[in-house]
Amino acid sequence: MSSDKKNHIKLDFAKGGGLLPAIAQDYATGKVLMLAYINEDSWQQTLETGEAHYWSRSRREIWHKGGTSGHVQKIREIYADCDNDAILFRVDQIGGAACHTGYDTCFHQRVARDGSVTVAGEKIFDPEKVYGK
């Protein structure tokens, strides 16, 4: 006998003080784009709109990824980890850049074992022109 009733996930926001880490991964390439945080409200907005919404720890407010730059993240798939305390968003990254510094990924600093760093990739946009900073 089959049931039409769907199970709904209960994320464990309490464990992280109301926040859960959310990894954004490019749906087509598998490249990790960024790590941010979600709270219950940004989670609900993400589900309702189909676009990534996060909690800004510095501004203490919800932000719609790409709301200013136009580089929105359209949700293709969502995965929760086994403890329901971390989320993976598999997204279509509009505009080709996830990082507010202009790179395709926030993980553009390649760190060697001696601690030295090199930049991997090229800037896709100029943040001063986009954000006026």
C-alpha positions as CSV (number, residue, x, y, z in Angstrom):
1,M,0.0,0.0,0.0
2,S,1.5,3.4,-1.0
3,S,0.9,6.6,0.8
4,D,0.6,10.1,-0.8
5,K,1.9,11.6,2.5
6,K,5.4,13.0,2.1
7,N,8.0,13.1,4.8
8,H,9.4,16.6,5.5
9,I,12.9,17.2,6.8
10,K,13.3,18.7,10.2
11,L,16.7,20.5,10.2
12,D,18.5,20.8,13.5
13,F,18.9,24.6,13.8
14,A,19.3,24.3,17.6
15,K,22.7,22.6,17.3
16,G,24.4,25.5,15.6
17,G,22.7,28.3,17.7
18,G,20.1,28.8,15.0
19,L,22.5,28.6,12.0
20,L,23.4,25.8,9.7
21,P,26.3,25.7,7.2
22,A,25.2,25.7,3.6
23,I,27.5,24.7,0.8
24,A,26.7,25.9,-2.7
25,Q,28.0,23.6,-5.5
26,D,27.8,24.3,-9.2
27,Y,25.2,21.8,-10.6
28,A,27.0,21.4,-14.0
29,T,30.6,21.3,-12.9
30,G,30.6,20.1,-9.3
31,K,32.8,23.0,-8.3
32,V,32.3,24.1,-4.7
33,L,31.3,27.8,-5.0
34,M,30.9,29.0,-1.4
35,L,30.0,28.3,2.2
36,A,27.5,30.4,3.9
37,Y,24.9,30.0,6.7
38,I,21.2,29.6,6.8
39,N,18.6,30.2,9.5
40,E,15.1,28.9,9.5
41,D,13.7,32.0,7.7
42,S,16.3,32.0,5.0
43,W,15.7,28.2,4.6
44,Q,12.0,28.9,4.1
45,Q,12.7,31.7,1.6
46,T,15.0,29.4,-0.3
47,L,12.3,26.7,-0.5
48,E,9.6,29.2,-1.5
49,T,11.5,31.0,-4.2
50,G,13.9,28.3,-5.6
51,E,16.8,30.7,-5.2
52,A,19.4,30.7,-2.5
53,H,18.9,32.9,0.6
54,Y,21.4,33.0,3.4
55,W,21.9,34.6,6.8
56,S,24.6,37.2,6.9
57,R,26.4,36.9,10.2
58,S,28.1,40.3,9.7
59,R,25.0,42.3,8.7
60,R,22.7,40.1,10.8
61,E,20.1,39.9,8.1
62,I,18.8,37.5,5.4
63,W,20.4,38.1,2.0
64,H,19.2,36.9,-1.3
65,K,22.3,35.7,-3.1
66,G,22.7,37.8,-6.2
67,G,20.1,40.4,-5.1
68,T,22.6,43.2,-5.7
69,S,25.0,41.7,-8.3
70,G,22.4,39.7,-10.3
71,H,24.6,36.6,-9.8
72,V,21.7,34.6,-8.3
73,Q,21.9,30.9,-7.4
74,K,19.0,28.9,-8.8
75,I,18.4,25.8,-6.7
76,R,18.5,22.5,-8.7
77,E,18.9,20.0,-5.8
78,I,19.2,20.2,-2.0
79,Y,20.9,17.6,0.1
80,A,21.0,17.4,3.9
81,D,23.7,15.6,5.8
82,C,23.0,12.6,8.0
83,D,22.6,14.7,11.2
84,N,20.3,17.3,9.5
85,D,22.7,20.1,10.5
86,A,24.4,21.0,7.2
87,I,22.9,21.6,3.8
88,L,24.3,21.3,0.2
89,F,22.7,23.4,-2.4
90,R,23.4,22.2,-6.0
91,V,22.8,25.4,-8.0
92,D,22.9,27.0,-11.4
93,Q,25.1,30.0,-10.8
94,I,23.8,32.9,-12.9
95,G,26.4,35.3,-14.2
96,G,29.3,32.8,-13.6
97,A,30.5,34.3,-10.3
98,A,29.6,33.3,-6.8
99,C,32.2,35.3,-4.9
100,H,31.6,38.9,-4.0
101,T,35.3,39.5,-4.8
102,G,34.6,38.8,-8.5
103,Y,35.8,35.1,-8.8
104,D,33.7,32.2,-9.9
105,T,34.2,30.5,-6.5
106,C,35.0,31.9,-3.0
107,F,37.6,29.1,-2.8
108,H,40.0,30.7,-5.3
109,Q,43.0,30.9,-2.9
110,R,45.2,27.8,-3.4
111,V,47.2,27.3,-0.2
112,A,50.4,25.2,-0.3
113,R,51.6,23.1,2.6
114,D,54.1,25.7,3.5
115,G,51.3,28.2,3.9
116,S,52.0,30.2,0.7
117,V,49.0,31.2,-1.3
118,T,48.3,31.6,-5.0
119,V,45.2,32.8,-6.7
120,A,43.5,30.2,-8.9
121,G,41.3,31.5,-11.7
122,E,40.5,35.0,-13.1
123,K,38.1,37.6,-11.9
124,I,34.8,37.5,-13.7
125,F,33.7,40.9,-12.6
126,D,35.0,44.0,-10.9
127,P,33.4,44.3,-7.4
128,E,33.8,48.1,-7.4
129,K,31.6,48.4,-10.4
130,V,29.0,46.0,-9.1
131,Y,28.9,47.0,-5.4
132,G,30.3,50.5,-5.6
133,K,32.9,49.6,-2.9
